[in-house]
Amino acid sequence: MSDDYEYGSDAVDSGGGAERTFAPLPPPPGRAFATSWWGRAWLKALEDTALDGQQLKQGRRLAREGAVGAVSVRPGRITAVVRDRDGTGHRSDVLLQELSDEAWDRFLDMAVDRAGHIAALLDREMEPHLVEDAAGAGVELLPGIGDLEPECTCGTWDHCAHSGALCYQVARLLDEDPFVLLLMRGRGERRLLDELQVRSAARAARGAEGDDPPEDADQEAYGVPAGEAFAAGSILPPLPWPPPVPEEPGLPPSLDTEAGPPPGLDPAALEVLAADSAVRAYRLLLEALVPGHERQPVPVDLTAEQDAVRMAADASPEPWIAARLAEGAGRTRAELESAVRAWRYGGVAALAVLDEEWEPEQDSLARARARLAAAWEEGERPQLRAARARWTVAGTDVQLRYDRDGRWWPYRKERGRWVPAGPADDDPAGALAGALAGTVGEG
């Protein structure tokens, strides 16, 4: 859980839910407001709902400036005080209809019927495909068009800058804890988990009596029944503790022997590869010990050219090794330096942005132009010259590149060559801010 916010105490309300209060978040300069699937889905609902895009721009600006105070979340309502630039505070509320008891029953039955969902929820995790399965049960978790109803003491009847700023702040809360959405829909986390455990235990008891078999009863069973494992616990020896993790990667063997190498074998290059393998194995071990590692996507296989760039980025090699890696990457030494910088900012994806000059299709180009138009206030947008998927700021050596996944990458021209200037950002203004200020260093 991030340290960006803290919880207040839960208090049971008349509807059986709970209220949680989140301390004000620091301003998020140079980064998108939502990085998770849940946060982005929330912002899409906001942007589809609001009639006045200019008010949303002002709300995003207020949220980025840290104008949103503590956020109170309770069933059906979120509340915060949002201050204008002159310091005037306005209480802003956004209402979201609570789910009915019947809808919650359908949701809970659906979760219990699917082992993956109940296991994840009891482990305080919410996966995006939970939305699809809930919709299949007739339960809409995410707000749709018109579902986010604003109220603000400023008197604006539609979404104003204050309710917009509040919604942008809530997107950041959803990044850290999607259970906030379920609380808005009417169930506090503790009550929800308790009800899941009760239903799961009841389902298991009925199954033991031969009633209500689970959906996957015809599939092959794996593992040992819990009762059998518990009964054998007193006679089985305890599992040994895992060995401690080494403080650093192991040293590869030296190939400096009296015997000469066979033809075609370069001992010095082989030693470099062995050292790289030790570092990679150490890194993989550390990643495997991180909780939730088994749910992470499998890394893509690298081409020989990409792997040469990776090695150069990881090792900061000596000049003769760098020359060999540049040759293996199919690049000059200067090109390898740019590729290394790109790799440190974003791996394979950043390398593709450096190398590719693609022509977006009309729908993709329209989305990019819309994002650019919405990123700045009226009169604040810099003058941009477009060429395919690249926008150069007129009169500067700064450029934005748009990738195939809809992200923006900042670039600067150094010694006549365009080089990466920072990591990707969903917000073009955020991506450009660091590059324009010249504050983004190499990764």
Salt bridges, closest charged atoms under 4 A:
ASP48 OD2 - LYS44 NZ 2.84
GLU65 OE2 - ARG85 NH2 2.55
ASP84 OD2 - HIS90 NE2 3.13
ASP84 OD1 - HIS162 NE2 2.71
ASP93 OD2 - ARG77 NH1 3.13
ASP93 OD1 - ARG91 NE 2.86
ASP101 OD1 - ARG187 NH2 3.86
GLU102 OE2 - ARG106 NH1 3.30
ASP105 OD1 - ARG199 NH2 2.69
ASP109 OD1 - ARG199 NH1 2.67
ASP113 OD1 - ARG203 NH1 2.37
GLU125 OE2 - ARG295 NH2 2.46
GLU127 OE1 - HIS129 NE2 2.57
ASP133 OD2 - ARG114 NE 3.89
ASP133 OD2 - HIS117 NE2 2.51
ASP133 OD2 - HIS129 ND1 3.98
GLU151 OE1 - ARG77 NH1 3.33
ASP177 OD2 - ARG20 NH2 3.16
ASP177 OD2 - ARG124 NH2 3.19
GLU189 OE1 - ARG20 NH1 3.98
GLU189 OE2 - ARG124 NE 2.38
ASP194 OD1 - ARG190 NH2 3.01
GLU195 OE1 - ARG187 NE 3.48
GLU195 OE2 - ARG191 NE 3.12
ASP212 OD2 - ARG203 NE 2.82
ASP212 OD2 - ARG206 NH2 3.06
ASP266 OD2 - ARG324 NH1 2.99
ASP276 OD2 - ARG310 NH2 2.79
GLU294 OE2 - ARG295 NH1 2.97
ASP307 OD1 - ARG310 NE 2.69
ASP314 OD2 - ARG283 NH1 3.26
ASP314 OD2 - ARG310 NH1 2.93
ASP355 OD2 - ARG331 NH2 2.68
GLU356 OE1 - ARG404 NE 3.27
GLU357 OE2 - ARG388 NH1 3.17
GLU359 OE1 - ARG388 NE 3.54
ASP403 OD2 - ARG407 NE 3.07
ASP405 OD2 - ARG407 NH2 3.72
GLU414 OE2 - ARG341 NH1 3.30
GLU414 OE2 - ARG412 NH2 3.54
ASP426 OD2 - ARG40 NH2 2.81
ASP427 OD2 - ARG64 NH2 2.84
GLU442 OE2 - ARG341 NH2 2.69
